[in-house]
């Protein structure tokens, strides 16, 4: 199994990338809320995606509150589209 396959084998990471593919970027607390994840769970999955170069994390503050923005990278978008294309390939093979 390739590293890309391993990253997409997890439904949480796949969900994060699906959500980001629609929006391009999102706020950490928004993604945690939408996906129903605890902060530590989301953090560990984001770390894997960041290590793969699929997302960038931008940490800062909004007023006095810490804020983390999650942005899908060009590499992440390419990997996501390749992953989606693999389903088209599977369907064509089944015919």
C-alpha angles and dihedrals in degrees: 000000000000123000090253091052090049091051093050094043089077115081093211094056090043089051092050092052092045090052093046093046088063096045106023091220142020145179118264094234091047093052091046091051096045093048095040094235133149113242094247092051092050091046093055093050092046089052091057092049091046092049088053090051093243095120139023122215118213113195122196143116135280101204102314096333121097113243131191120195118200116209127186111230127220087253090052092050091050091049091048093050091046089051091051091046089056088068090055089051090051092050092049090051092051093059 
